[in-house]
Amino acid sequence: MIFDYADFACTEIINSVRAATYSQLYCLPIECDACPELPCALDHGDLQADPYEPYTDPATDEAPWYDPAVPASADVLGFMGLDVTGFHSSTISRTPIPLVGDGSALGIARRAHRVITYTVLMIVRDECALSYGLEWMAAALTGCCEDGCDGAELGVFACCPECEGCDAMRYLYNVGLLEGPTVESLEYLSDGILARITYSLIAGTPWIYRNPIAASETWYDLTAGTVVVTDPDTVYDECEGAADCLEDPDCPSPPSIVRVPVPVDPCYPTGSATFLRTVISIPTTDVPNRLDMVPVLELDVGATDLRRLVVRFRSSLTGADCADALLDPCSVCADLQIPFLPAGSKLVVDGRTQRATVECETELVGTSTTSPPLYGAQGDAFQWPVFQCPEGMCIEILTTQASTGAGTMARVLMVTRSDAG
């Protein structure tokens, strides 16, 4: 990952090109070899202007730290990245367990949190600006405390981006401030002050995510789906596992240990019903090899209450034609089922953060946000799916025809992730 740009909790913290441009206004001797097309990739400034000059001064550009109520904020000239650590190493580890005899059991492999440490050069014109710049950075790195303080999003670039597109963008989630910001050194110049600052972030979710696969970004009108009369549960009745070849019919194995029952959907319907089926195809050619994928479901409920939603993920070797996958009951990889969503609500089920939210308009307090119950196959417990094979995929969305109102739209973003970058 490059250290010339970082966006935390939707606030630009580091932008080396911006800092270098503002420093040149006051002839400060700042050497910067930052990515030249960074401002264009961020869509900063007037891209049609000739010449293209993305940055003018903190006040004119309304730089992230600029506050018209604080005059000293105009004398903060920016934050330039100097170094970053914590991205290039995997977080996976395991603890072997010694056996009574020779050797050890491997133990369970798990991924710990990720610690990311930045070294930044803050450039200011005077002591007042220095004080304000430190105040702003400390506040910005605190982020926002929502959803049980699970942290915010960190956006970085894996390499210098090109002007067109943001394929180099990477994201981390559940990120919060671990330590700092700490001033390591101060250098006083004739026209300004250079402050060398370090701070550390902790990513509770260690994965590094890319942008969603392009083939999954299309929104679908669920009212235009194919009408089918089906019982979604029959797919599990039709796909039975192979019998154990060691099972003796004359001497059956003892019964399995009784497990603690898992709560199921108390209102889960059974039997056939009329559904609208929408199928999304993810071709194999769009899936990077050897990278995991997780889904992000976004759904806007239309004019009526939606009383049954089934999102089913099926494997497909080609991903181009889902007809065969729909006929194969054993192609089902994972199920997501939600029993009820009110009219006009917005649902997000995010496999990156493993959180689900529903936003509803209310008469008294405006928008209300809550967490919906999620169920798996046949109303059983839901498990967050991770698709580890570089295959194509068929995503099947089923909603009852009677409850799918006008304006019901959905898309399922497929996002790849890595353990180092």
Phi, psi and chi 1 to 4 in degrees:
 res  aa     phi    psi   chi1   chi2   chi3   chi4
   1 MET       -  143.4  -57.2  -64.4  170.6      -
   2 ILE   -85.9  157.3   63.7  171.4      -      -
   3 PHE  -103.9    9.9   46.4   72.7      -      -
   4 ASP   -83.3   -8.5  -73.8  -39.1      -      -
   5 TYR  -151.8  139.7  179.8   81.9      -      -
   6 ALA  -153.9  133.1      -      -      -      -
   7 ASP  -121.6  118.9 -178.4  -69.3      -      -
   8 PHE  -122.1  127.5  177.3   65.9      -      -
   9 ALA    54.0   43.3      -      -      -      -
  10 CYS    64.8   24.3  -61.0      -      -      -
  11 THR  -127.4  127.1  -59.3      -      -      -
  12 GLU   -68.6  118.3  176.0 -170.9  -73.1      -
  13 ILE   -97.4  -48.0  -56.0  -65.0      -      -
  14 ILE  -119.5  132.0  -60.4  171.6      -      -
  15 ASN  -152.3   97.4 -174.4  -28.8      -      -
  16 SER   -65.5  -35.1  -64.3      -      -      -
  17 VAL   -67.6  -42.2  177.2      -      -      -
  18 ARG   -61.3  -47.1 -175.9 -166.1  -67.3  -88.3
  19 ALA   -62.6  -41.1      -      -      -      -
  20 ALA   -66.3  -39.2      -      -      -      -
  21 THR   -65.2  -46.3  -57.3      -      -      -
  22 TYR   -65.5  -35.9  -67.3  161.2      -      -
  23 SER   -65.2  -32.8  -60.8      -      -      -
  24 GLN   -66.7  -22.7  -68.6  172.6    2.9      -
  25 LEU   -60.9  -31.0  -63.5  175.0      -      -
  26 TYR  -114.3   18.9  -58.8   97.2      -      -
  27 CYS    55.6   34.2  -59.7      -      -      -
  28 LEU   -75.3  137.9  -66.0  178.3      -      -
  29 PRO   -78.3   70.5   29.8  -34.7      -      -
  30 ILE  -104.5  121.1  -56.2  -60.7      -      -
  31 GLU   -93.9  126.5  -64.7 -176.8    2.2      -
  32 CYS  -140.4  127.0  177.7      -      -      -
  33 ASP  -117.7   50.0 -171.4   21.8      -      -
  34 ALA   -77.4  170.4      -      -      -      -
  35 CYS   -65.1  120.2  -56.9      -      -      -
  36 PRO   -67.7  -29.5   23.7  -33.3      -      -
  37 GLU   -96.9   11.7  -64.0 -170.1   42.6      -
  38 LEU   -58.4  -49.3  178.3   62.9      -      -
  39 PRO   -60.4  -38.1  -21.6   33.6      -      -
  40 CYS   -66.0  -41.5 -176.2      -      -      -
  41 ALA   -63.5  -30.1      -      -      -      -
  42 LEU   -87.0   -1.9  -64.1  170.7      -      -
  43 ASP    61.3   41.6 -162.5   20.8      -      -
  44 HIS   -94.9  134.5  -73.5  177.5      -      -
  45 GLY    82.9 -177.9      -      -      -      -
  46 ASP   -88.8  104.7 -175.2   -1.3      -      -
  47 LEU   -66.9  -19.4  -60.0 -179.6      -      -
  48 GLN   -90.7   -8.4  -55.2  -57.2  -39.8      -
  49 ALA   -69.6  149.6      -      -      -      -
  50 ASP  -131.9  108.5 -174.3   20.0      -      -
  51 PRO   -80.8  156.1   32.0  -36.6      -      -
  52 TYR   -78.7  112.0  169.2   53.6      -      -
  53 GLU  -126.0   99.1  -63.6  177.9   -5.4      -
  54 PRO   -69.8  -29.7   25.8  -34.6      -      -
  55 TYR  -124.5  137.6  -55.9  119.3      -      -
  56 THR  -112.7  -67.4  -56.3      -      -      -
  57 ASP  -158.4  163.6   60.7   72.7      -      -
  58 PRO   -57.5  -40.3  -26.7   35.0      -      -
  59 ALA   -71.2  -47.6      -      -      -      -
  60 THR   -62.0  -41.6  -58.3      -      -      -
  61 ASP   -83.0   -7.9  -60.4  -26.2      -      -
  62 GLU    51.3   58.1  -63.9 -176.1  -11.1      -
  63 ALA   -54.8  155.3      -      -      -      -
  64 PRO   -52.8  -32.7  -25.7   33.4      -      -
  65 TRP   -91.8   -8.7   61.6   83.3      -      -
  66 TYR   -71.0  133.3  175.8   70.9      -      -
  67 ASP  -134.6  112.6 -174.1  -15.5      -      -
  68 PRO   -59.3  -20.1   19.7  -30.5      -      -
  69 ALA   -81.4  -10.0      -      -      -      -
  70 VAL  -123.4   98.3 -177.2      -      -      -
  71 PRO   -55.4  -34.0  -25.1   34.6      -      -
  72 ALA   -63.8  -20.3      -      -      -      -
  73 SER   -65.3  -26.5   64.3      -      -      -
  74 ALA   -70.8  -17.2      -      -      -      -
  75 ASP   -96.1    3.9  -68.0  -31.8      -      -
  76 VAL   -86.7  122.0  175.8      -      -      -
  77 LEU  -100.6   -0.9  -56.7 -177.3      -      -
  78 GLY   131.8  175.2      -      -      -      -
  79 PHE  -127.4  114.4  -59.2   82.4      -      -
  80 MET  -104.6  130.1 -179.0  178.0  -64.1      -
  81 GLY   -74.1  136.5      -      -      -      -
  82 LEU  -112.9  -34.5  -61.2  178.6      -      -
  83 ASP  -165.8  157.0 -170.7   27.2      -      -
  84 VAL  -149.9  141.3   63.2      -      -      -
  85 THR  -131.3  157.2   61.1      -      -      -
  86 GLY   114.0   -7.6      -      -      -      -
  87 PHE   -95.1  -31.7  -73.7  112.7      -      -
  88 HIS   -84.4   -2.6  -59.9  -44.0      -      -
  89 SER  -113.5  141.9  -60.3      -      -      -
  90 SER   -72.3  151.4  170.9      -      -      -
  91 THR   -99.9    6.9   62.0      -      -      -
  92 ILE   -76.5  142.9 -165.2  168.8      -      -
  93 SER  -156.2  162.6   64.5      -      -      -
  94 ARG  -149.2  154.6   66.6  169.3   80.4 -130.3
  95 THR  -115.1  106.1  -57.9      -      -      -
  96 PRO   -63.1  146.1  -18.2   31.0      -      -
  97 ILE  -111.8  115.4  -56.9  172.2      -      -
  98 PRO   -60.7  137.6  -22.0   33.1      -      -
  99 LEU   -86.5  163.4  -60.9  176.2      -      -
 100 VAL   -62.5  -39.9  175.0      -      -      -
 101 GLY   -90.5 -148.1      -      -      -      -
 102 ASP   -73.4  150.9  -63.5  -26.9      -      -
 103 GLY    83.5 -171.2      -      -      -      -
 104 SER  -144.3  153.9  -63.5      -      -      -
 105 ALA   -78.4  140.6      -      -      -      -
 106 LEU   -62.1  -32.2  -67.3 -179.0      -      -
 107 GLY    83.5  169.4      -      -      -      -
 108 ILE   -86.2  129.5  -61.5  174.7      -      -
 109 ALA   -79.6  132.7      -      -      -      -
 110 ARG  -141.4  159.1   64.2  176.2  -59.8  -86.6
 111 ARG  -108.1  128.3  -71.2  172.7  173.9   81.3
 112 ALA   -85.9 -178.6      -      -      -      -
 113 HIS   -68.5  167.0   59.0  -91.4      -      -
 114 ARG  -115.5  131.4 -176.1 -178.8  -60.9  -85.3
 115 VAL  -107.2  125.3  175.5      -      -      -
 116 ILE  -118.6  123.0  -56.2  160.1      -      -
 117 THR  -117.1  125.0  -59.4      -      -      -
 118 TYR  -107.1  143.9  -82.8   97.2      -      -
 119 THR  -115.3  124.4  -57.7      -      -      -
 120 VAL  -128.3  144.8  179.4      -      -      -
 121 LEU  -105.0  111.9 -173.9   67.7      -      -
 122 MET   -91.6  128.7 -177.6  173.6   69.8      -
 123 ILE  -113.4  120.8  -52.5  164.4      -      -
 124 VAL  -135.0  167.7  -61.4      -      -      -
 125 ARG   -94.5  -27.0  -63.8 -167.9   61.9 -163.0
 126 ASP  -156.3 -177.6   53.3   33.6      -      -
 127 GLU   -65.8  -36.7  -69.0  -78.3   -0.3      -
 128 CYS   -62.9  -42.9  -69.6      -      -      -
 129 ALA   -66.5  -36.0      -      -      -      -
 130 LEU   -61.0  -46.9  174.2   64.2      -      -
 131 SER   -62.0  -45.1  176.5      -      -      -
 132 TYR   -67.0  -40.6  172.2   77.8      -      -
 133 GLY   -60.0  -39.8      -      -      -      -
 134 LEU   -67.8  -39.3  -67.6  172.4      -      -
 135 GLU   -61.0  -45.5  -66.5  172.2  -10.3      -
 136 TRP   -65.3  -44.3  177.2   84.4      -      -
 137 MET   -63.8  -41.5  178.1  174.7 -106.0      -
 138 ALA   -62.0  -40.7      -      -      -      -
 139 ALA   -70.5  -42.6      -      -      -      -
 140 ALA   -65.0  -36.1      -      -      -      -
 141 LEU   -77.0  -13.8  -69.5  174.4      -      -
 142 THR   -69.8  -28.8  -58.6      -      -      -
 143 GLY    68.1 -156.4      -      -      -      -
 144 CYS  -118.2  150.9   55.0      -      -      -
 145 CYS  -108.2   94.1 -170.2      -      -      -
 146 GLU  -130.1  161.1  -61.7  177.8   -7.1      -
 147 ASP    53.0   48.6  -61.7  -33.5      -      -
 148 GLY    73.8   26.7      -      -      -      -
 149 CYS    57.8   44.5  -60.4      -      -      -
 150 ASP   -80.8   -2.1  -74.2  -42.3      -      -
 151 GLY   100.6  178.5      -      -      -      -
 152 ALA  -120.4 -176.7      -      -      -      -
 153 GLU   -95.2  138.9  175.9 -173.5  -77.4      -
 154 LEU  -115.0  123.9  173.5   66.0      -      -
 155 GLY  -111.0  129.6      -      -      -      -
 156 VAL  -139.2  172.6  -64.0      -      -      -
 157 PHE  -111.6  136.5  -77.1  104.3      -      -
 158 ALA   -74.0  -28.3      -      -      -      -
 159 CYS  -155.3  176.0   56.5      -      -      -
 160 CYS   -62.2  121.8  -77.2      -      -      -
 161 PRO   -77.5  154.6   30.8  -35.4      -      -
 162 GLU   -89.9  162.2  -62.8  179.7   -4.4      -
 163 CYS   -61.1  -41.7 -175.7      -      -      -
 164 GLU   -90.4  118.9  -62.2  -65.1  -27.8      -
 165 GLY    85.6  163.8      -      -      -      -
 166 CYS  -130.0   45.4  -71.2      -      -      -
 167 ASP   -65.3  -19.5  -70.1  -19.2      -      -
 168 ALA   -85.6   -2.5      -      -      -      -
 169 MET   -75.4  139.7 -161.2   73.2 -175.7      -
 170 ARG  -131.2  154.2  -58.5  -70.4 -174.9  -91.0
 171 TYR  -134.2  144.3  -55.2   91.5      -      -
 172 LEU  -125.5  149.8  -69.1   91.7      -      -
 173 TYR  -125.1  163.9  -63.1   91.8      -      -
 174 ASN    56.5   46.6  -61.7  -28.0      -      -
 175 VAL  -102.1  137.6 -179.1      -      -      -
 176 GLY  -144.1  166.4      -      -      -      -
 177 LEU   -73.9  128.6 -179.2   64.8      -      -
 178 LEU   -97.7  -42.7  177.0   64.6      -      -
 179 GLU  -159.0  142.6 -172.9  176.4   14.2      -
 180 GLY    99.7 -168.7      -      -      -      -
 181 PRO   -73.0  144.2   26.1  -32.6      -      -
 182 THR  -123.0  129.6  -57.8      -      -      -
 183 VAL   -81.2  115.3  177.9      -      -      -
 184 GLU   -86.7  -34.5  -59.0  -67.3  -17.7      -
 185 SER  -160.9  157.4   64.3      -      -      -
 186 LEU  -127.3  137.4  -67.4  173.5      -      -
 187 GLU  -126.8  120.4 -178.5  179.4   -6.1      -
 188 TYR   -95.5  124.6  -71.5   83.9      -      -
 189 LEU  -109.6  173.8  -52.8  175.3      -      -
 190 SER   -66.1  -31.7   58.3      -      -      -
 191 ASP  -120.1   15.0  -66.4  -41.9      -      -
 192 GLY   178.7 -177.7      -      -      -      -
 193 ILE  -132.2  136.8  -56.5  172.7      -      -
 194 LEU  -111.1  121.9  -53.5 -179.0      -      -
 195 ALA  -113.6  121.7      -      -      -      -
 196 ARG   -90.4  120.3 -171.9 -177.2  179.9   92.7
 197 ILE  -126.5  142.5  -59.6  170.9      -      -
 198 THR  -123.4  149.1   60.4      -      -      -
 199 TYR  -153.9  154.9   65.3   87.4      -      -
 200 SER  -123.9  137.3  -64.8      -      -      -
 201 LEU  -112.1  151.5  -56.5  172.5      -      -
 202 ILE  -120.4  128.0 -179.7  171.5      -      -
 203 ALA  -102.7  109.1      -      -      -      -
 204 GLY   -63.6  -33.0      -      -      -      -
 205 THR   -98.1  111.8  -59.0      -      -      -
 206 PRO   -76.0  -13.5   28.0  -34.2      -      -
 207 TRP   -68.4  150.0  -58.8  101.8      -      -
 208 ILE  -109.1  118.6  -58.2  170.3      -      -
 209 TYR  -103.0  144.9  -69.2   89.4      -      -
 210 ARG   -92.3  179.4  -67.3  172.2  174.0 -113.5
 211 ASN   -68.4  154.5  -77.5  -45.3      -      -
 212 PRO   -58.6  150.4  -23.4   33.2      -      -
 213 ILE   -60.7  132.0  -65.7  173.4      -      -
 214 ALA   -57.0  -35.8      -      -      -      -
 215 ALA   -66.9  -12.7      -      -      -      -
 216 SER  -102.7    5.0   68.3      -      -      -
 217 GLU   -87.8   -5.9  -66.1 -178.1  -23.8      -
 218 THR   -74.8  137.2  -58.1      -      -      -
 219 TRP   -86.4  141.9  -77.7   88.1      -      -
 220 TYR  -120.1  136.4  -69.0   84.9      -      -
 221 ASP   -82.4  109.7 -177.8   -5.2      -      -
 222 LEU   -69.9  -20.5  -60.3 -170.1      -      -
 223 THR   -70.9  -15.3   62.3      -      -      -
 224 ALA   -93.3    9.2      -      -      -      -
 225 GLY   -70.2  166.6      -      -      -      -
 226 THR   -75.4  133.8  -56.8      -      -      -
 227 VAL   -78.1  124.6  178.6      -      -      -
 228 VAL  -136.1  141.8  -67.5      -      -      -
 229 VAL  -103.7  112.5  179.1      -      -      -
 230 THR  -153.4  161.9 -176.3      -      -      -
 231 ASP  -111.6  108.1  178.4   -1.3      -      -
 232 PRO   -56.6  -22.2  -24.2   34.6      -      -
 233 ASP   -75.8  -19.3  -67.4  -19.9      -      -
 234 THR   -63.6  -23.8   57.9      -      -      -
 235 VAL   -61.2  -31.5   65.8      -      -      -
 236 TYR   -81.4  -27.0  -58.3  102.0      -      -
 237 ASP   -71.9  -31.8  -61.2  -28.1      -      -
 238 GLU   -81.3  -21.8  -62.9  170.4    1.0      -
 239 CYS  -106.7   96.0 -177.5      -      -      -
 240 GLU  -105.5  139.2  -62.4 -179.8   -2.1      -
 241 GLY   -68.0  157.5      -      -      -      -
 242 ALA   -65.0  142.8      -      -      -      -
 243 ALA   -69.2  147.0      -      -      -      -
 244 ASP   -70.7  122.4 -172.4  -12.1      -      -
 245 CYS   -70.2  -13.4   63.2      -      -      -
 246 LEU   -95.4    1.6  -65.6  179.4      -      -
 247 GLU   -73.1  121.5 -175.2   67.9   29.0      -
 248 ASP   -88.3  114.3 -174.4  -10.1      -      -
 249 PRO   -63.5  -22.9   23.7  -33.1      -      -
 250 ASP   -89.5  -10.5  -63.4  -31.2      -      -
 251 CYS  -147.3   82.2 -177.1      -      -      -
 252 PRO   -65.0  155.1   24.4  -33.8      -      -
 253 SER   -68.6  154.9  -58.9      -      -      -
 254 PRO   -64.4  154.6   22.9  -33.3      -      -
 255 PRO   -62.7  151.0   23.1  -33.1      -      -
 256 SER   -68.6  158.2  -58.8      -      -      -
 257 ILE   -65.4  135.3  -61.1  174.8      -      -
 258 VAL   -70.3  125.2  177.7      -      -      -
 259 ARG   -98.9  159.6  -61.6 -179.8 -179.9  -86.3
 260 VAL   -63.7  128.5  177.2      -      -      -
 261 PRO   -64.8  144.4   22.7  -32.6      -      -
 262 VAL   -96.7  132.0  176.9      -      -      -
 263 PRO   -58.6  138.7  -21.9   32.0      -      -
 264 VAL  -120.6  167.5  -61.8      -      -      -
 265 ASP   -62.9  115.5 -180.0    1.2      -      -
 266 PRO   -68.3  -19.3   26.0  -34.2      -      -
 267 CYS  -109.0   21.5  -59.2      -      -      -
 268 TYR   -66.3  123.6 -174.2   77.7      -      -
 269 PRO   -80.9  155.0   29.1  -32.4      -      -
 270 THR  -125.7  162.2   57.6      -      -      -
 271 GLY    91.2  175.5      -      -      -      -
 272 SER   -79.3  154.0  -62.9      -      -      -
 273 ALA  -153.2  166.1      -      -      -      -
 274 THR   -90.2  118.4  -56.8      -      -      -
 275 PHE  -116.0  159.9  -72.7   85.3      -      -
 276 LEU  -105.1  125.6  -66.9  174.9      -      -
 277 ARG  -109.9  125.9  171.4 -171.9  -78.9  157.4
 278 THR  -117.3  130.8  -58.6      -      -      -
 279 VAL  -117.3  129.6  179.2      -      -      -
 280 ILE  -112.5  129.5  -56.3  171.9      -      -
 281 SER  -107.7  129.3  176.0      -      -      -
 282 ILE  -113.6  105.3  -52.6  -63.9      -      -
 283 PRO   -65.9  151.0  -16.8   29.8      -      -
 284 THR   -59.5  -34.3  -54.4      -      -      -
 285 THR   -65.5  -17.9   53.6      -      -      -
 286 ASP   -93.3   -3.9  -72.3   -0.6      -      -
 287 VAL  -101.9  116.5 -180.0      -      -      -
 288 PRO   -61.3  140.5  -22.4   33.2      -      -
 289 ASN   -70.4  136.7 -167.7   18.6      -      -
 290 ARG    68.2   19.6  -64.4 -171.6  179.0  -82.2
 291 LEU  -114.0  136.7  -69.5 -176.8      -      -
 292 ASP   -67.7  158.1  -64.6  -12.3      -      -
 293 MET  -128.4  143.9  -71.0 -166.8  -57.3      -
 294 VAL  -130.3  149.7  -63.0      -      -      -
 295 PRO   -94.6  152.8   31.9  -31.6      -      -
 296 VAL  -129.4  111.4  179.7      -      -      -
 297 LEU   -93.3  127.1  168.4   65.0      -      -
 298 GLU  -122.4  128.2  -61.7  179.1   -6.8      -
 299 LEU  -141.4  128.7 -172.1  144.8      -      -
 300 ASP  -104.8  116.6  -67.5  -15.2      -      -
 301 VAL   -77.9  139.0 -177.8      -      -      -
 302 GLY   -82.5 -141.5      -      -      -      -
 303 ALA   -77.9  -12.4      -      -      -      -
 304 THR  -127.2  159.1   59.7      -      -      -
 305 ASP   -62.0  134.6  -66.1  -17.6      -      -
 306 LEU   -95.5  118.5 -171.9   62.4      -      -
 307 ARG  -105.1   -0.6  -68.1 -158.0  169.2  -88.8
 308 ARG  -162.8  126.1 -166.8  173.2 -177.3 -167.3
 309 LEU  -128.8  126.6  169.5   67.0      -      -
 310 VAL  -125.6  122.4  179.5      -      -      -
 311 VAL  -117.4  118.4 -179.1      -      -      -
 312 ARG  -120.4  130.0 -177.7  163.4  -71.1  157.8
 313 PHE  -103.1  125.3  -60.5   87.6      -      -
 314 ARG  -122.3  141.1  -64.8  174.3  178.2  -93.2
 315 SER   -79.9  146.1   62.2      -      -      -
 316 SER  -145.2  123.7  171.1      -      -      -
 317 LEU   -64.4  -30.3  -66.7  178.6      -      -
 318 THR  -102.0  -36.2   62.8      -      -      -
 319 GLY    74.8   -9.0      -      -      -      -
 320 ALA   -87.4  -34.6      -      -      -      -
 321 ASP  -126.0  115.0 -175.9    2.9      -      -
 322 CYS   -91.9    1.4  -69.8      -      -      -
 323 ALA   -59.9  -45.1      -      -      -      -
 324 ASP   -67.1  -38.8  -67.3  -21.6      -      -
 325 ALA   -64.2  -37.5      -      -      -      -
 326 LEU   -67.8  -27.4  -67.3  176.0      -      -
 327 LEU   -84.1  -15.8  -66.0  175.6      -      -
 328 ASP   -97.0  106.9 -179.4    7.1      -      -
 329 PRO   -65.6  -23.4   23.6  -33.5      -      -
 330 CYS   -84.7    3.6  -61.7      -      -      -
 331 SER   -85.4   -5.9   67.7      -      -      -
 332 VAL   -71.0  125.6  176.2      -      -      -
 333 CYS  -100.3  -38.0  -59.0      -      -      -
 334 ALA  -160.3  152.9      -      -      -      -
 335 ASP  -126.3  142.5 -103.1   30.0      -      -
 336 LEU  -127.7  124.8  164.4   63.6      -      -
 337 GLN  -132.3  135.3  -55.9 -162.0   22.9      -
 338 ILE  -128.9  126.1  -61.5  178.0      -      -
 339 PRO   -75.3  -30.3   23.6  -31.4      -      -
 340 PHE  -154.1  135.6  171.3   78.0      -      -
 341 LEU  -138.0  127.3  -67.8  167.4      -      -
 342 PRO   -71.6  154.4   24.0  -31.8      -      -
 343 ALA   -57.3  138.7      -      -      -      -
 344 GLY    79.1    1.3      -      -      -      -
 345 SER   -83.4  164.6   62.0      -      -      -
 346 LYS  -124.2  123.7  -63.9 -179.4  179.9  -62.6
 347 LEU  -108.2  137.0  167.2   72.5      -      -
 348 VAL  -133.8  121.4  177.0      -      -      -
 349 VAL  -115.9  105.7 -178.2      -      -      -
 350 ASP  -105.9  108.7 -163.6  -28.0      -      -
 351 GLY   -71.0  -14.6      -      -      -      -
 352 ARG   -73.7  -45.4  -62.7  166.1  -60.1 -172.5
 353 THR   -98.1   -9.0   59.4      -      -      -
 354 GLN    53.8   49.9  -63.7 -166.4   -8.6      -
 355 ARG  -135.3  147.8  -67.2 -162.0  -66.5  -90.3
 356 ALA  -126.4  138.1      -      -      -      -
 357 THR  -137.4  150.5   58.4      -      -      -
 358 VAL  -128.2  126.9  172.6      -      -      -
 359 GLU  -103.8  129.6  -69.6 -173.5   -0.5      -
 360 CYS  -129.1  143.5  -54.5      -      -      -
 361 GLU   -82.6  130.0  -66.4  -67.1  -26.2      -
 362 THR  -119.5  159.8   62.3      -      -      -
 363 GLU   -75.8  -30.0  -63.7 -179.1   -2.1      -
 364 LEU   -99.4  -41.0  -60.8  178.8      -      -
 365 VAL  -117.4   14.5  -64.6      -      -      -
 366 GLY    79.1 -122.6      -      -      -      -
 367 THR   -91.5  130.7  -58.7      -      -      -
 368 SER  -112.0  136.0  172.4      -      -      -
 369 THR  -118.6  132.0  -58.0      -      -      -
 370 THR  -143.5  170.9 -172.5      -      -      -
 371 SER  -104.4  120.9  -62.8      -      -      -
 372 PRO   -80.7  154.8   32.6  -35.3      -      -
 373 PRO   -73.1  135.8   26.4  -33.0      -      -
 374 LEU  -114.3  136.9  -54.2  179.4      -      -
 375 TYR  -127.9  157.4  -62.0   98.1      -      -
 376 GLY   -99.8 -151.4      -      -      -      -
 377 ALA   -60.9  135.6      -      -      -      -
 378 GLN    57.5   31.8  -61.0  175.2  -61.3      -
 379 GLY    74.5   12.4      -      -      -      -
 380 ASP   -80.6 -174.9 -150.6  -25.9      -      -
 381 ALA   -64.3  142.7      -      -      -      -
 382 PHE   -92.0  137.1  173.3   72.2      -      -
 383 GLN  -121.5  134.2  -65.7 -176.4  -16.6      -
 384 TRP   -65.7  121.3  -68.4   95.6      -      -
 385 PRO   -80.5  143.3   28.5  -32.7      -      -
 386 VAL  -131.9  125.2  176.1      -      -      -
 387 PHE  -102.8  113.4  -53.1  105.6      -      -
 388 GLN  -100.4   -6.2  -61.6  177.3  -36.5      -
 389 CYS  -105.1  138.3  -63.8      -      -      -
 390 PRO   -76.5   63.8   29.6  -34.6      -      -
 391 GLU  -108.8  165.0  -64.4 -178.3   -8.7      -
 392 GLY   -72.8  171.2      -      -      -      -
 393 MET  -146.4  144.0 -178.3  164.5  -66.4      -
 394 CYS  -114.0  122.2  -64.8      -      -      -
 395 ILE  -107.8  121.3  -56.0  169.4      -      -
 396 GLU  -109.1  122.5  179.4 -175.2   11.7      -
 397 ILE  -110.8  121.7  -57.3  177.1      -      -
 398 LEU  -116.6  129.7  -65.7  168.4      -      -
 399 THR  -135.3  145.2   57.0      -      -      -
 400 THR   -65.3  135.3   53.0      -      -      -
 401 GLN   -61.0  -38.0 -175.2  179.8   27.0      -
 402 ALA   -67.2  -25.0      -      -      -      -
 403 SER  -108.3    2.8   68.3      -      -      -
 404 THR   -90.5   96.6  -53.6      -      -      -
 405 GLY   -83.1  165.6      -      -      -      -
 406 ALA   -57.8  138.4      -      -      -      -
 407 GLY    89.6    6.1      -      -      -      -
 408 THR   -79.1  113.8  -57.9      -      -      -
 409 MET  -125.6  148.9  -54.5  -73.4  -68.9      -
 410 ALA  -150.7  155.6      -      -      -      -
 411 ARG  -148.7  155.0   69.2  174.4  177.5  176.9
 412 VAL  -125.3  105.1 -177.8      -      -      -
 413 LEU   -80.0  131.2  -59.5  171.1      -      -
 414 MET  -104.6  121.3  -60.0  -56.1  -62.1      -
 415 VAL  -118.6  126.9 -174.3      -      -      -
 416 THR   -88.7  155.4   55.6      -      -      -
 417 ARG  -142.9  161.4   67.9 -177.1 -168.1 -178.2
 418 SER  -139.6  167.5   62.1      -      -      -
 419 ASP  -101.6   -0.1 -168.5   30.8      -      -
 420 ALA  -160.5  159.3      -      -      -      -
 421 GLY  -162.6      -      -      -      -      -
